[in-house]
Amino acid sequence: MKLKFLLAGIALALSANVFASSAAKIEERSNEAIKTFHEQIDGSEVFLSQAAGYLIFPRVVKVGVGVGGEYGEGALRVGGKTVDYYSTTSGSIGFQLGAQAKSIIIAFMTQDALRKFQNSSGWKVGVDGSVALIDIGAGGSIDTNNVRDPVVGFIFGSKGLMYNLTLEGTKFAKIKAD
């Protein structure tokens, strides 16, 4: 039943034709999102350079009318270069109405965490691994000395990091981009 609602929400979002399907478009949007992330968060360039790899989802759209679906496409980068493309999906049930767009970065801080992710056939937050969401302090910077989790995430929009959001239940799966 939950899958049915998720698929209905995703179909609604897809019908709005808001998603990239080409590798070139995913790359362009990913580069823009990384640029925004670096402009808004001090220390983010050093942080991402220390990661074994990271996923960047430049545009994740959530649409909900009673039930909601969320979908986005992005790139897995290792050494600053794209190695694969992924989708992210999530669903929810409850009082909701409207749409929201956000960007997500998931950083794999160890080679082991990256390897486990890459070897999975579909990775679900809370089941296959956990993601520690980073809350930026008042200074708006990342203190790399305090990040100890193997997988960390950032959810941000055009106005900076978003708070009180979760990735629990979000699924990431490899896709083919044209």
Chimera marker file (.cmm) of the C-alpha trace (Angstrom):
<marker_set name="trace">
<marker id="1" x="0.000" y="0.000" z="0.000" r="1" g="1" b="0" radius="0.5"/>
<marker id="2" x="2.811" y="2.402" z="0.916" r="1" g="1" b="0" radius="0.5"/>
<marker id="3" x="4.571" y="1.639" z="-2.387" r="1" g="1" b="0" radius="0.5"/>
<marker id="4" x="1.355" y="2.447" z="-4.254" r="1" g="1" b="0" radius="0.5"/>
<marker id="5" x="1.255" y="5.906" z="-2.652" r="1" g="1" b="0" radius="0.5"/>
<marker id="6" x="4.931" y="6.464" z="-3.350" r="1" g="1" b="0" radius="0.5"/>
<marker id="7" x="4.504" y="5.569" z="-7.006" r="1" g="1" b="0" radius="0.5"/>
<marker id="8" x="1.457" y="7.831" z="-7.313" r="1" g="1" b="0" radius="0.5"/>
<marker id="9" x="3.410" y="10.767" z="-5.881" r="1" g="1" b="0" radius="0.5"/>
<marker id="10" x="6.385" y="10.102" z="-8.115" r="1" g="1" b="0" radius="0.5"/>
<marker id="11" x="4.172" y="9.778" z="-11.186" r="1" g="1" b="0" radius="0.5"/>
<marker id="12" x="2.580" y="13.125" z="-10.334" r="1" g="1" b="0" radius="0.5"/>
<marker id="13" x="5.983" y="14.759" z="-9.971" r="1" g="1" b="0" radius="0.5"/>
<marker id="14" x="7.296" y="13.168" z="-13.158" r="1" g="1" b="0" radius="0.5"/>
<marker id="15" x="4.290" y="14.363" z="-15.097" r="1" g="1" b="0" radius="0.5"/>
<marker id="16" x="5.425" y="17.914" z="-14.341" r="1" g="1" b="0" radius="0.5"/>
<marker id="17" x="8.537" y="17.156" z="-16.491" r="1" g="1" b="0" radius="0.5"/>
<marker id="18" x="10.938" y="18.603" z="-13.918" r="1" g="1" b="0" radius="0.5"/>
<marker id="19" x="13.657" y="15.948" z="-13.996" r="1" g="1" b="0" radius="0.5"/>
<marker id="20" x="16.793" y="15.594" z="-16.030" r="1" g="1" b="0" radius="0.5"/>
<marker id="21" x="17.328" y="12.369" z="-17.900" r="1" g="1" b="0" radius="0.5"/>
<marker id="22" x="20.550" y="13.212" z="-19.690" r="1" g="1" b="0" radius="0.5"/>
<marker id="23" x="23.989" y="12.902" z="-18.169" r="1" g="1" b="0" radius="0.5"/>
<marker id="24" x="24.830" y="16.395" z="-19.434" r="1" g="1" b="0" radius="0.5"/>
<marker id="25" x="21.840" y="17.928" z="-17.605" r="1" g="1" b="0" radius="0.5"/>
<marker id="26" x="22.580" y="16.033" z="-14.381" r="1" g="1" b="0" radius="0.5"/>
<marker id="27" x="26.216" y="17.201" z="-14.564" r="1" g="1" b="0" radius="0.5"/>
<marker id="28" x="25.213" y="20.817" z="-15.194" r="1" g="1" b="0" radius="0.5"/>
<marker id="29" x="22.752" y="20.878" z="-12.296" r="1" g="1" b="0" radius="0.5"/>
<marker id="30" x="25.187" y="19.039" z="-9.999" r="1" g="1" b="0" radius="0.5"/>
<marker id="31" x="27.921" y="21.572" z="-10.728" r="1" g="1" b="0" radius="0.5"/>
<marker id="32" x="25.513" y="24.433" z="-9.952" r="1" g="1" b="0" radius="0.5"/>
<marker id="33" x="24.463" y="22.802" z="-6.666" r="1" g="1" b="0" radius="0.5"/>
<marker id="34" x="28.077" y="22.224" z="-5.600" r="1" g="1" b="0" radius="0.5"/>
<marker id="35" x="28.876" y="25.858" z="-6.413" r="1" g="1" b="0" radius="0.5"/>
<marker id="36" x="25.926" y="27.025" z="-4.284" r="1" g="1" b="0" radius="0.5"/>
<marker id="37" x="26.996" y="24.699" z="-1.451" r="1" g="1" b="0" radius="0.5"/>
<marker id="38" x="30.544" y="26.095" z="-1.511" r="1" g="1" b="0" radius="0.5"/>
<marker id="39" x="29.277" y="29.699" z="-1.593" r="1" g="1" b="0" radius="0.5"/>
<marker id="40" x="26.970" y="29.196" z="1.389" r="1" g="1" b="0" radius="0.5"/>
<marker id="41" x="29.019" y="26.941" z="3.677" r="1" g="1" b="0" radius="0.5"/>
<marker id="42" x="32.566" y="27.784" z="4.752" r="1" g="1" b="0" radius="0.5"/>
<marker id="43" x="34.820" y="24.751" z="4.790" r="1" g="1" b="0" radius="0.5"/>
<marker id="44" x="32.664" y="22.767" z="2.365" r="1" g="1" b="0" radius="0.5"/>
<marker id="45" x="35.392" y="22.507" z="-0.296" r="1" g="1" b="0" radius="0.5"/>
<marker id="46" x="37.873" y="21.044" z="2.185" r="1" g="1" b="0" radius="0.5"/>
<marker id="47" x="35.184" y="18.779" z="3.596" r="1" g="1" b="0" radius="0.5"/>
<marker id="48" x="34.211" y="17.309" z="0.214" r="1" g="1" b="0" radius="0.5"/>
<marker id="49" x="37.859" y="16.920" z="-0.788" r="1" g="1" b="0" radius="0.5"/>
<marker id="50" x="38.374" y="14.760" z="2.342" r="1" g="1" b="0" radius="0.5"/>
<marker id="51" x="35.405" y="12.516" z="1.513" r="1" g="1" b="0" radius="0.5"/>
<marker id="52" x="36.048" y="9.188" z="-0.218" r="1" g="1" b="0" radius="0.5"/>
<marker id="53" x="33.147" y="10.128" z="-2.504" r="1" g="1" b="0" radius="0.5"/>
<marker id="54" x="29.853" y="11.975" z="-2.442" r="1" g="1" b="0" radius="0.5"/>
<marker id="55" x="26.406" y="11.929" z="-3.992" r="1" g="1" b="0" radius="0.5"/>
<marker id="56" x="24.984" y="15.215" z="-5.181" r="1" g="1" b="0" radius="0.5"/>
<marker id="57" x="21.283" y="15.501" z="-5.924" r="1" g="1" b="0" radius="0.5"/>
<marker id="58" x="20.883" y="19.030" z="-7.263" r="1" g="1" b="0" radius="0.5"/>
<marker id="59" x="17.097" y="19.016" z="-7.403" r="1" g="1" b="0" radius="0.5"/>
<marker id="60" x="14.892" y="16.723" z="-5.335" r="1" g="1" b="0" radius="0.5"/>
<marker id="61" x="11.216" y="17.547" z="-5.696" r="1" g="1" b="0" radius="0.5"/>
<marker id="62" x="8.573" y="16.510" z="-3.205" r="1" g="1" b="0" radius="0.5"/>
<marker id="63" x="4.922" y="16.676" z="-4.222" r="1" g="1" b="0" radius="0.5"/>
<marker id="64" x="2.123" y="15.894" z="-1.805" r="1" g="1" b="0" radius="0.5"/>
<marker id="65" x="-1.651" y="15.920" z="-1.685" r="1" g="1" b="0" radius="0.5"/>
<marker id="66" x="-2.464" y="13.760" z="1.346" r="1" g="1" b="0" radius="0.5"/>
<marker id="67" x="0.257" y="11.339" z="0.244" r="1" g="1" b="0" radius="0.5"/>
<marker id="68" x="3.607" y="12.474" z="-1.014" r="1" g="1" b="0" radius="0.5"/>
<marker id="69" x="6.364" y="11.309" z="-3.256" r="1" g="1" b="0" radius="0.5"/>
<marker id="70" x="9.863" y="12.608" z="-3.631" r="1" g="1" b="0" radius="0.5"/>
<marker id="71" x="12.237" y="12.082" z="-6.553" r="1" g="1" b="0" radius="0.5"/>
<marker id="72" x="15.540" y="13.399" z="-7.822" r="1" g="1" b="0" radius="0.5"/>
<marker id="73" x="18.478" y="12.425" z="-9.980" r="1" g="1" b="0" radius="0.5"/>
<marker id="74" x="22.135" y="12.993" z="-9.228" r="1" g="1" b="0" radius="0.5"/>
<marker id="75" x="25.732" y="11.956" z="-9.561" r="1" g="1" b="0" radius="0.5"/>
<marker id="76" x="28.179" y="9.969" z="-7.455" r="1" g="1" b="0" radius="0.5"/>
<marker id="77" x="31.557" y="11.669" z="-7.548" r="1" g="1" b="0" radius="0.5"/>
<marker id="78" x="34.851" y="10.133" z="-6.499" r="1" g="1" b="0" radius="0.5"/>
<marker id="79" x="37.963" y="12.274" z="-6.683" r="1" g="1" b="0" radius="0.5"/>
<marker id="80" x="35.783" y="15.114" z="-7.991" r="1" g="1" b="0" radius="0.5"/>
<marker id="81" x="34.720" y="13.118" z="-11.075" r="1" g="1" b="0" radius="0.5"/>
<marker id="82" x="31.363" y="11.471" z="-11.743" r="1" g="1" b="0" radius="0.5"/>
<marker id="83" x="31.511" y="7.672" z="-11.674" r="1" g="1" b="0" radius="0.5"/>
<marker id="84" x="27.771" y="6.798" z="-11.704" r="1" g="1" b="0" radius="0.5"/>
<marker id="85" x="24.294" y="8.327" z="-11.709" r="1" g="1" b="0" radius="0.5"/>
<marker id="86" x="21.636" y="7.687" z="-9.073" r="1" g="1" b="0" radius="0.5"/>
<marker id="87" x="18.025" y="8.433" z="-8.281" r="1" g="1" b="0" radius="0.5"/>
<marker id="88" x="16.567" y="9.175" z="-4.881" r="1" g="1" b="0" radius="0.5"/>
<marker id="89" x="12.982" y="8.304" z="-3.932" r="1" g="1" b="0" radius="0.5"/>
<marker id="90" x="10.919" y="8.604" z="-0.809" r="1" g="1" b="0" radius="0.5"/>
<marker id="91" x="7.255" y="8.523" z="0.110" r="1" g="1" b="0" radius="0.5"/>
<marker id="92" x="5.098" y="9.779" z="2.946" r="1" g="1" b="0" radius="0.5"/>
<marker id="93" x="1.539" y="9.620" z="4.176" r="1" g="1" b="0" radius="0.5"/>
<marker id="94" x="-0.152" y="12.291" z="6.264" r="1" g="1" b="0" radius="0.5"/>
<marker id="95" x="-1.477" y="15.808" z="6.001" r="1" g="1" b="0" radius="0.5"/>
<marker id="96" x="0.456" y="17.529" z="3.247" r="1" g="1" b="0" radius="0.5"/>
<marker id="97" x="-0.309" y="19.780" z="0.345" r="1" g="1" b="0" radius="0.5"/>
<marker id="98" x="2.114" y="21.390" z="-2.061" r="1" g="1" b="0" radius="0.5"/>
<marker id="99" x="5.558" y="20.961" z="-3.523" r="1" g="1" b="0" radius="0.5"/>
<marker id="100" x="9.105" y="21.614" z="-2.366" r="1" g="1" b="0" radius="0.5"/>
<marker id="101" x="12.505" y="21.466" z="-4.049" r="1" g="1" b="0" radius="0.5"/>
<marker id="102" x="15.791" y="20.926" z="-2.256" r="1" g="1" b="0" radius="0.5"/>
<marker id="103" x="19.345" y="19.781" z="-2.884" r="1" g="1" b="0" radius="0.5"/>
<marker id="104" x="21.033" y="16.900" z="-1.073" r="1" g="1" b="0" radius="0.5"/>
<marker id="105" x="24.687" y="15.968" z="-0.656" r="1" g="1" b="0" radius="0.5"/>
<marker id="106" x="25.606" y="12.635" z="0.922" r="1" g="1" b="0" radius="0.5"/>
<marker id="107" x="29.327" y="12.353" z="1.731" r="1" g="1" b="0" radius="0.5"/>
<marker id="108" x="30.987" y="8.980" z="2.304" r="1" g="1" b="0" radius="0.5"/>
<marker id="109" x="33.849" y="9.786" z="4.654" r="1" g="1" b="0" radius="0.5"/>
<marker id="110" x="35.516" y="6.367" z="4.523" r="1" g="1" b="0" radius="0.5"/>
<marker id="111" x="36.441" y="4.032" z="1.675" r="1" g="1" b="0" radius="0.5"/>
<marker id="112" x="34.519" y="1.256" z="3.453" r="1" g="1" b="0" radius="0.5"/>
<marker id="113" x="31.284" y="3.290" z="3.570" r="1" g="1" b="0" radius="0.5"/>
<marker id="114" x="31.671" y="4.215" z="-0.113" r="1" g="1" b="0" radius="0.5"/>
<marker id="115" x="32.386" y="0.609" z="-1.107" r="1" g="1" b="0" radius="0.5"/>
<marker id="116" x="29.319" y="-0.699" z="0.764" r="1" g="1" b="0" radius="0.5"/>
<marker id="117" x="27.164" y="1.895" z="-0.969" r="1" g="1" b="0" radius="0.5"/>
<marker id="118" x="28.555" y="1.154" z="-4.432" r="1" g="1" b="0" radius="0.5"/>
<marker id="119" x="28.177" y="-2.617" z="-3.963" r="1" g="1" b="0" radius="0.5"/>
<marker id="120" x="24.511" y="-2.364" z="-2.942" r="1" g="1" b="0" radius="0.5"/>
<marker id="121" x="21.702" y="-2.953" z="-5.410" r="1" g="1" b="0" radius="0.5"/>
<marker id="122" x="19.659" y="-0.180" z="-3.788" r="1" g="1" b="0" radius="0.5"/>
<marker id="123" x="20.630" y="1.610" z="-0.593" r="1" g="1" b="0" radius="0.5"/>
<marker id="124" x="17.952" y="2.692" z="1.873" r="1" g="1" b="0" radius="0.5"/>
<marker id="125" x="18.682" y="5.129" z="4.706" r="1" g="1" b="0" radius="0.5"/>
<marker id="126" x="17.926" y="3.529" z="8.062" r="1" g="1" b="0" radius="0.5"/>
<marker id="127" x="18.067" y="-0.011" z="6.644" r="1" g="1" b="0" radius="0.5"/>
<marker id="128" x="21.324" y="-0.331" z="4.704" r="1" g="1" b="0" radius="0.5"/>
<marker id="129" x="23.088" y="2.481" z="6.506" r="1" g="1" b="0" radius="0.5"/>
<marker id="130" x="22.539" y="5.648" z="8.456" r="1" g="1" b="0" radius="0.5"/>
<marker id="131" x="23.236" y="9.214" z="7.409" r="1" g="1" b="0" radius="0.5"/>
<marker id="132" x="24.156" y="11.791" z="10.033" r="1" g="1" b="0" radius="0.5"/>
<marker id="133" x="22.650" y="15.109" z="8.959" r="1" g="1" b="0" radius="0.5"/>
<marker id="134" x="25.051" y="17.966" z="9.616" r="1" g="1" b="0" radius="0.5"/>
<marker id="135" x="23.705" y="21.020" z="11.391" r="1" g="1" b="0" radius="0.5"/>
<marker id="136" x="25.900" y="24.020" z="10.650" r="1" g="1" b="0" radius="0.5"/>
<marker id="137" x="26.585" y="26.239" z="13.622" r="1" g="1" b="0" radius="0.5"/>
<marker id="138" x="26.134" y="29.978" z="13.874" r="1" g="1" b="0" radius="0.5"/>
<marker id="139" x="29.344" y="30.592" z="11.937" r="1" g="1" b="0" radius="0.5"/>
<marker id="140" x="27.983" y="28.833" z="8.862" r="1" g="1" b="0" radius="0.5"/>
<marker id="141" x="31.022" y="26.586" z="8.518" r="1" g="1" b="0" radius="0.5"/>
<marker id="142" x="31.880" y="22.906" z="8.632" r="1" g="1" b="0" radius="0.5"/>
<marker id="143" x="34.352" y="21.876" z="11.313" r="1" g="1" b="0" radius="0.5"/>
<marker id="144" x="35.946" y="18.800" z="9.760" r="1" g="1" b="0" radius="0.5"/>
<marker id="145" x="37.559" y="17.894" z="13.102" r="1" g="1" b="0" radius="0.5"/>
<marker id="146" x="34.125" y="17.196" z="14.627" r="1" g="1" b="0" radius="0.5"/>
<marker id="147" x="32.732" y="15.001" z="11.832" r="1" g="1" b="0" radius="0.5"/>
<marker id="148" x="33.200" y="11.388" z="12.918" r="1" g="1" b="0" radius="0.5"/>
<marker id="149" x="30.348" y="9.620" z="11.111" r="1" g="1" b="0" radius="0.5"/>
<marker id="150" x="31.159" y="7.452" z="8.070" r="1" g="1" b="0" radius="0.5"/>
<marker id="151" x="28.222" y="8.879" z="6.068" r="1" g="1" b="0" radius="0.5"/>
<marker id="152" x="27.026" y="12.455" z="6.487" r="1" g="1" b="0" radius="0.5"/>
<marker id="153" x="24.379" y="14.437" z="4.683" r="1" g="1" b="0" radius="0.5"/>
<marker id="154" x="23.418" y="18.005" z="3.943" r="1" g="1" b="0" radius="0.5"/>
<marker id="155" x="19.984" y="19.173" z="2.838" r="1" g="1" b="0" radius="0.5"/>
<marker id="156" x="19.966" y="22.669" z="1.450" r="1" g="1" b="0" radius="0.5"/>
<marker id="157" x="17.995" y="25.002" z="-0.754" r="1" g="1" b="0" radius="0.5"/>
<marker id="158" x="18.571" y="28.298" z="-2.466" r="1" g="1" b="0" radius="0.5"/>
<marker id="159" x="18.605" y="30.026" z="0.925" r="1" g="1" b="0" radius="0.5"/>
<marker id="160" x="21.032" y="27.699" z="2.724" r="1" g="1" b="0" radius="0.5"/>
<marker id="161" x="20.830" y="24.584" z="4.868" r="1" g="1" b="0" radius="0.5"/>
<marker id="162" x="17.378" y="23.292" z="5.745" r="1" g="1" b="0" radius="0.5"/>
<marker id="163" x="16.722" y="22.164" z="9.308" r="1" g="1" b="0" radius="0.5"/>
<marker id="164" x="14.435" y="19.575" z="10.875" r="1" g="1" b="0" radius="0.5"/>
<marker id="165" x="14.388" y="17.414" z="7.760" r="1" g="1" b="0" radius="0.5"/>
<marker id="166" x="15.158" y="13.728" z="7.577" r="1" g="1" b="0" radius="0.5"/>
<marker id="167" x="16.451" y="11.253" z="5.041" r="1" g="1" b="0" radius="0.5"/>
<marker id="168" x="15.040" y="8.263" z="6.941" r="1" g="1" b="0" radius="0.5"/>
<marker id="169" x="13.464" y="5.821" z="4.489" r="1" g="1" b="0" radius="0.5"/>
<marker id="170" x="15.003" y="7.499" z="1.441" r="1" g="1" b="0" radius="0.5"/>
<marker id="171" x="16.230" y="5.041" z="-1.189" r="1" g="1" b="0" radius="0.5"/>
<marker id="172" x="19.108" y="5.550" z="-3.600" r="1" g="1" b="0" radius="0.5"/>
<marker id="173" x="19.398" y="3.439" z="-6.761" r="1" g="1" b="0" radius="0.5"/>
<marker id="174" x="21.782" y="3.471" z="-9.715" r="1" g="1" b="0" radius="0.5"/>
<marker id="175" x="20.297" y="4.750" z="-12.990" r="1" g="1" b="0" radius="0.5"/>
<marker id="176" x="21.429" y="5.013" z="-16.589" r="1" g="1" b="0" radius="0.5"/>
<marker id="177" x="21.686" y="8.558" z="-17.848" r="1" g="1" b="0" radius="0.5"/>
<marker id="178" x="21.722" y="9.239" z="-21.573" r="1" g="1" b="0" radius="0.5"/>
<link id1="1" id2="2" r="1" g="1" b="0" radius="0.2"/>
<link id1="2" id2="3" r="1" g="1" b="0" radius="0.2"/>
<link id1="3" id2="4" r="1" g="1" b="0" radius="0.2"/>
<link id1="4" id2="5" r="1" g="1" b="0" radius="0.2"/>
<link id1="5" id2="6" r="1" g="1" b="0" radius="0.2"/>
<link id1="6" id2="7" r="1" g="1" b="0" radius="0.2"/>
<link id1="7" id2="8" r="1" g="1" b="0" radius="0.2"/>
<link id1="8" id2="9" r="1" g="1" b="0" radius="0.2"/>
<link id1="9" id2="10" r="1" g="1" b="0" radius="0.2"/>
<link id1="10" id2="11" r="1" g="1" b="0" radius="0.2"/>
<link id1="11" id2="12" r="1" g="1" b="0" radius="0.2"/>
<link id1="12" id2="13" r="1" g="1" b="0" radius="0.2"/>
<link id1="13" id2="14" r="1" g="1" b="0" radius="0.2"/>
<link id1="14" id2="15" r="1" g="1" b="0" radius="0.2"/>
<link id1="15" id2="16" r="1" g="1" b="0" radius="0.2"/>
<link id1="16" id2="17" r="1" g="1" b="0" radius="0.2"/>
<link id1="17" id2="18" r="1" g="1" b="0" radius="0.2"/>
<link id1="18" id2="19" r="1" g="1" b="0" radius="0.2"/>
<link id1="19" id2="20" r="1" g="1" b="0" radius="0.2"/>
<link id1="20" id2="21" r="1" g="1" b="0" radius="0.2"/>
<link id1="21" id2="22" r="1" g="1" b="0" radius="0.2"/>
<link id1="22" id2="23" r="1" g="1" b="0" radius="0.2"/>
<link id1="23" id2="24" r="1" g="1" b="0" radius="0.2"/>
<link id1="24" id2="25" r="1" g="1" b="0" radius="0.2"/>
<link id1="25" id2="26" r="1" g="1" b="0" radius="0.2"/>
<link id1="26" id2="27" r="1" g="1" b="0" radius="0.2"/>
<link id1="27" id2="28" r="1" g="1" b="0" radius="0.2"/>
<link id1="28" id2="29" r="1" g="1" b="0" radius="0.2"/>
<link id1="29" id2="30" r="1" g="1" b="0" radius="0.2"/>
<link id1="30" id2="31" r="1" g="1" b="0" radius="0.2"/>
<link id1="31" id2="32" r="1" g="1" b="0" radius="0.2"/>
<link id1="32" id2="33" r="1" g="1" b="0" radius="0.2"/>
<link id1="33" id2="34" r="1" g="1" b="0" radius="0.2"/>
<link id1="34" id2="35" r="1" g="1" b="0" radius="0.2"/>
<link id1="35" id2="36" r="1" g="1" b="0" radius="0.2"/>
<link id1="36" id2="37" r="1" g="1" b="0" radius="0.2"/>
<link id1="37" id2="38" r="1" g="1" b="0" radius="0.2"/>
<link id1="38" id2="39" r="1" g="1" b="0" radius="0.2"/>
<link id1="39" id2="40" r="1" g="1" b="0" radius="0.2"/>
<link id1="40" id2="41" r="1" g="1" b="0" radius="0.2"/>
<link id1="41" id2="42" r="1" g="1" b="0" radius="0.2"/>
<link id1="42" id2="43" r="1" g="1" b="0" radius="0.2"/>
<link id1="43" id2="44" r="1" g="1" b="0" radius="0.2"/>
<link id1="44" id2="45" r="1" g="1" b="0" radius="0.2"/>
<link id1="45" id2="46" r="1" g="1" b="0" radius="0.2"/>
<link id1="46" id2="47" r="1" g="1" b="0" radius="0.2"/>
<link id1="47" id2="48" r="1" g="1" b="0" radius="0.2"/>
<link id1="48" id2="49" r="1" g="1" b="0" radius="0.2"/>
<link id1="49" id2="50" r="1" g="1" b="0" radius="0.2"/>
<link id1="50" id2="51" r="1" g="1" b="0" radius="0.2"/>
<link id1="51" id2="52" r="1" g="1" b="0" radius="0.2"/>
<link id1="52" id2="53" r="1" g="1" b="0" radius="0.2"/>
<link id1="53" id2="54" r="1" g="1" b="0" radius="0.2"/>
<link id1="54" id2="55" r="1" g="1" b="0" radius="0.2"/>
<link id1="55" id2="56" r="1" g="1" b="0" radius="0.2"/>
<link id1="56" id2="57" r="1" g="1" b="0" radius="0.2"/>
<link id1="57" id2="58" r="1" g="1" b="0" radius="0.2"/>
<link id1="58" id2="59" r="1" g="1" b="0" radius="0.2"/>
<link id1="59" id2="60" r="1" g="1" b="0" radius="0.2"/>
<link id1="60" id2="61" r="1" g="1" b="0" radius="0.2"/>
<link id1="61" id2="62" r="1" g="1" b="0" radius="0.2"/>
<link id1="62" id2="63" r="1" g="1" b="0" radius="0.2"/>
<link id1="63" id2="64" r="1" g="1" b="0" radius="0.2"/>
<link id1="64" id2="65" r="1" g="1" b="0" radius="0.2"/>
<link id1="65" id2="66" r="1" g="1" b="0" radius="0.2"/>
<link id1="66" id2="67" r="1" g="1" b="0" radius="0.2"/>
<link id1="67" id2="68" r="1" g="1" b="0" radius="0.2"/>
<link id1="68" id2="69" r="1" g="1" b="0" radius="0.2"/>
<link id1="69" id2="70" r="1" g="1" b="0" radius="0.2"/>
<link id1="70" id2="71" r="1" g="1" b="0" radius="0.2"/>
<link id1="71" id2="72" r="1" g="1" b="0" radius="0.2"/>
<link id1="72" id2="73" r="1" g="1" b="0" radius="0.2"/>
<link id1="73" id2="74" r="1" g="1" b="0" radius="0.2"/>
<link id1="74" id2="75" r="1" g="1" b="0" radius="0.2"/>
<link id1="75" id2="76" r="1" g="1" b="0" radius="0.2"/>
<link id1="76" id2="77" r="1" g="1" b="0" radius="0.2"/>
<link id1="77" id2="78" r="1" g="1" b="0" radius="0.2"/>
<link id1="78" id2="79" r="1" g="1" b="0" radius="0.2"/>
<link id1="79" id2="80" r="1" g="1" b="0" radius="0.2"/>
<link id1="80" id2="81" r="1" g="1" b="0" radius="0.2"/>
<link id1="81" id2="82" r="1" g="1" b="0" radius="0.2"/>
<link id1="82" id2="83" r="1" g="1" b="0" radius="0.2"/>
<link id1="83" id2="84" r="1" g="1" b="0" radius="0.2"/>
<link id1="84" id2="85" r="1" g="1" b="0" radius="0.2"/>
<link id1="85" id2="86" r="1" g="1" b="0" radius="0.2"/>
<link id1="86" id2="87" r="1" g="1" b="0" radius="0.2"/>
<link id1="87" id2="88" r="1" g="1" b="0" radius="0.2"/>
<link id1="88" id2="89" r="1" g="1" b="0" radius="0.2"/>
<link id1="89" id2="90" r="1" g="1" b="0" radius="0.2"/>
<link id1="90" id2="91" r="1" g="1" b="0" radius="0.2"/>
<link id1="91" id2="92" r="1" g="1" b="0" radius="0.2"/>
<link id1="92" id2="93" r="1" g="1" b="0" radius="0.2"/>
<link id1="93" id2="94" r="1" g="1" b="0" radius="0.2"/>
<link id1="94" id2="95" r="1" g="1" b="0" radius="0.2"/>
<link id1="95" id2="96" r="1" g="1" b="0" radius="0.2"/>
<link id1="96" id2="97" r="1" g="1" b="0" radius="0.2"/>
<link id1="97" id2="98" r="1" g="1" b="0" radius="0.2"/>
<link id1="98" id2="99" r="1" g="1" b="0" radius="0.2"/>
<link id1="99" id2="100" r="1" g="1" b="0" radius="0.2"/>
<link id1="100" id2="101" r="1" g="1" b="0" radius="0.2"/>
<link id1="101" id2="102" r="1" g="1" b="0" radius="0.2"/>
<link id1="102" id2="103" r="1" g="1" b="0" radius="0.2"/>
<link id1="103" id2="104" r="1" g="1" b="0" radius="0.2"/>
<link id1="104" id2="105" r="1" g="1" b="0" radius="0.2"/>
<link id1="105" id2="106" r="1" g="1" b="0" radius="0.2"/>
<link id1="106" id2="107" r="1" g="1" b="0" radius="0.2"/>
<link id1="107" id2="108" r="1" g="1" b="0" radius="0.2"/>
<link id1="108" id2="109" r="1" g="1" b="0" radius="0.2"/>
<link id1="109" id2="110" r="1" g="1" b="0" radius="0.2"/>
<link id1="110" id2="111" r="1" g="1" b="0" radius="0.2"/>
<link id1="111" id2="112" r="1" g="1" b="0" radius="0.2"/>
<link id1="112" id2="113" r="1" g="1" b="0" radius="0.2"/>
<link id1="113" id2="114" r="1" g="1" b="0" radius="0.2"/>
<link id1="114" id2="115" r="1" g="1" b="0" radius="0.2"/>
<link id1="115" id2="116" r="1" g="1" b="0" radius="0.2"/>
<link id1="116" id2="117" r="1" g="1" b="0" radius="0.2"/>
<link id1="117" id2="118" r="1" g="1" b="0" radius="0.2"/>
<link id1="118" id2="119" r="1" g="1" b="0" radius="0.2"/>
<link id1="119" id2="120" r="1" g="1" b="0" radius="0.2"/>
<link id1="120" id2="121" r="1" g="1" b="0" radius="0.2"/>
<link id1="121" id2="122" r="1" g="1" b="0" radius="0.2"/>
<link id1="122" id2="123" r="1" g="1" b="0" radius="0.2"/>
<link id1="123" id2="124" r="1" g="1" b="0" radius="0.2"/>
<link id1="124" id2="125" r="1" g="1" b="0" radius="0.2"/>
<link id1="125" id2="126" r="1" g="1" b="0" radius="0.2"/>
<link id1="126" id2="127" r="1" g="1" b="0" radius="0.2"/>
<link id1="127" id2="128" r="1" g="1" b="0" radius="0.2"/>
<link id1="128" id2="129" r="1" g="1" b="0" radius="0.2"/>
<link id1="129" id2="130" r="1" g="1" b="0" radius="0.2"/>
<link id1="130" id2="131" r="1" g="1" b="0" radius="0.2"/>
<link id1="131" id2="132" r="1" g="1" b="0" radius="0.2"/>
<link id1="132" id2="133" r="1" g="1" b="0" radius="0.2"/>
<link id1="133" id2="134" r="1" g="1" b="0" radius="0.2"/>
<link id1="134" id2="135" r="1" g="1" b="0" radius="0.2"/>
<link id1="135" id2="136" r="1" g="1" b="0" radius="0.2"/>
<link id1="136" id2="137" r="1" g="1" b="0" radius="0.2"/>
<link id1="137" id2="138" r="1" g="1" b="0" radius="0.2"/>
<link id1="138" id2="139" r="1" g="1" b="0" radius="0.2"/>
<link id1="139" id2="140" r="1" g="1" b="0" radius="0.2"/>
<link id1="140" id2="141" r="1" g="1" b="0" radius="0.2"/>
<link id1="141" id2="142" r="1" g="1" b="0" radius="0.2"/>
<link id1="142" id2="143" r="1" g="1" b="0" radius="0.2"/>
<link id1="143" id2="144" r="1" g="1" b="0" radius="0.2"/>
<link id1="144" id2="145" r="1" g="1" b="0" radius="0.2"/>
<link id1="145" id2="146" r="1" g="1" b="0" radius="0.2"/>
<link id1="146" id2="147" r="1" g="1" b="0" radius="0.2"/>
<link id1="147" id2="148" r="1" g="1" b="0" radius="0.2"/>
<link id1="148" id2="149" r="1" g="1" b="0" radius="0.2"/>
<link id1="149" id2="150" r="1" g="1" b="0" radius="0.2"/>
<link id1="150" id2="151" r="1" g="1" b="0" radius="0.2"/>
<link id1="151" id2="152" r="1" g="1" b="0" radius="0.2"/>
<link id1="152" id2="153" r="1" g="1" b="0" radius="0.2"/>
<link id1="153" id2="154" r="1" g="1" b="0" radius="0.2"/>
<link id1="154" id2="155" r="1" g="1" b="0" radius="0.2"/>
<link id1="155" id2="156" r="1" g="1" b="0" radius="0.2"/>
<link id1="156" id2="157" r="1" g="1" b="0" radius="0.2"/>
<link id1="157" id2="158" r="1" g="1" b="0" radius="0.2"/>
<link id1="158" id2="159" r="1" g="1" b="0" radius="0.2"/>
<link id1="159" id2="160" r="1" g="1" b="0" radius="0.2"/>
<link id1="160" id2="161" r="1" g="1" b="0" radius="0.2"/>
<link id1="161" id2="162" r="1" g="1" b="0" radius="0.2"/>
<link id1="162" id2="163" r="1" g="1" b="0" radius="0.2"/>
<link id1="163" id2="164" r="1" g="1" b="0" radius="0.2"/>
<link id1="164" id2="165" r="1" g="1" b="0" radius="0.2"/>
<link id1="165" id2="166" r="1" g="1" b="0" radius="0.2"/>
<link id1="166" id2="167" r="1" g="1" b="0" radius="0.2"/>
<link id1="167" id2="168" r="1" g="1" b="0" radius="0.2"/>
<link id1="168" id2="169" r="1" g="1" b="0" radius="0.2"/>
<link id1="169" id2="170" r="1" g="1" b="0" radius="0.2"/>
<link id1="170" id2="171" r="1" g="1" b="0" radius="0.2"/>
<link id1="171" id2="172" r="1" g="1" b="0" radius="0.2"/>
<link id1="172" id2="173" r="1" g="1" b="0" radius="0.2"/>
<link id1="173" id2="174" r="1" g="1" b="0" radius="0.2"/>
<link id1="174" id2="175" r="1" g="1" b="0" radius="0.2"/>
<link id1="175" id2="176" r="1" g="1" b="0" radius="0.2"/>
<link id1="176" id2="177" r="1" g="1" b="0" radius="0.2"/>
<link id1="177" id2="178" r="1" g="1" b="0" radius="0.2"/>
</marker_set>
